[in-house]
Amino acid sequence: MTDPRPEVRRFVERRYAGATVERLAGDASYRIFYRLHPVTGPTVVLMDYGLPFSEETDDIRLSRVFRQADLRVAEMLHSAPE
C-alpha cells in the first residue's frame, strides 16, 4: 500500500501528531481512505479527495442533511480544502 501524499501527511501531523496511518481498501471512486490510530483516543477515518476543493463537498452536505433528518451518520471532525 502506498503512503499518504505529502499534504495528507502534513494534515495528520498537525491534527494527530504521532498517529499511525493505515490505508483502507478502496472503492470505485478516486477517493482514498485511511484509518488514523492516534496516540490517545479513538481511531479516525480520513478521506483524501486527491485534489483541493473550494466549496462544500457532497459528503459534507449529505452529512448535514442526514443529521437534520435525525439519521445516524459519521461526525465530520475536520475539513481541509487544501
JOSUL-V887085 format. One record per residue. RES is the residue in three letters. PHI is phi in radians with two decimals (NA if undefined). PSI is psi in whole degrees, -180 to 180 (none if undefined). Layout:
RES;PHI;PSI, RES;PHI;PSI
This chain:
MET;NA;147, THR;-1.48;154, ASP;-1.32;158, PRO;-1.08;152, ARG;-1.17;163, PRO;-0.95;-41, GLU;-1.07;-39, VAL;-1.24;-42, ARG;-1.05;-42, ARG;-1.12;-42, PHE;-1.04;-47, VAL;-1.06;-44, GLU;-1.13;-36, ARG;-1.20;-44, ARG;-1.62;-32, TYR;-2.40;56, ALA;-0.88;131, GLY;1.48;-3, ALA;-1.20;146, THR;-1.56;151, VAL;-2.13;128, GLU;-2.14;122, ARG;-1.30;136, LEU;-1.69;160, ALA;-1.02;141, GLY;-1.49;174, ASP;-2.14;-159, ALA;-1.54;16, SER;-1.86;178, TYR;-1.49;-7, ARG;-1.29;150, ILE;-2.12;135, PHE;-1.95;142, TYR;-2.30;147, ARG;-1.81;124, LEU;-1.68;134, HIS;-1.96;90, PRO;-1.09;161, VAL;-1.04;-40, THR;-2.32;154, GLY;1.59;177, PRO;-1.28;163, THR;-1.21;160, VAL;-2.37;142, VAL;-1.73;131, LEU;-1.95;132, MET;-1.94;124, ASP;-1.83;116, TYR;-1.27;-21, GLY;1.59;-19, LEU;-2.45;152, PRO;-1.10;154, PHE;-2.36;152, SER;-1.98;-16, GLU;-2.08;172, GLU;-1.04;132, THR;-1.45;164, ASP;-1.03;-37, ASP;-1.09;-43, ILE;-1.19;-43, ARG;-1.08;-46, LEU;-1.15;-37, SER;-1.02;-44, ARG;-1.12;-45, VAL;-1.08;-44, PHE;-1.11;-40, ARG;-1.12;-41, GLN;-1.11;-28, ALA;-1.57;11, ASP;1.02;34, LEU;-1.67;148, ARG;-1.31;132, VAL;-2.65;149, ALA;-1.06;143, GLU;-1.39;133, MET;-1.48;117, LEU;-1.55;-39, HIS;-2.56;153, SER;-2.34;128, ALA;-2.19;90, PRO;-1.00;-27, GLU;-1.24;none
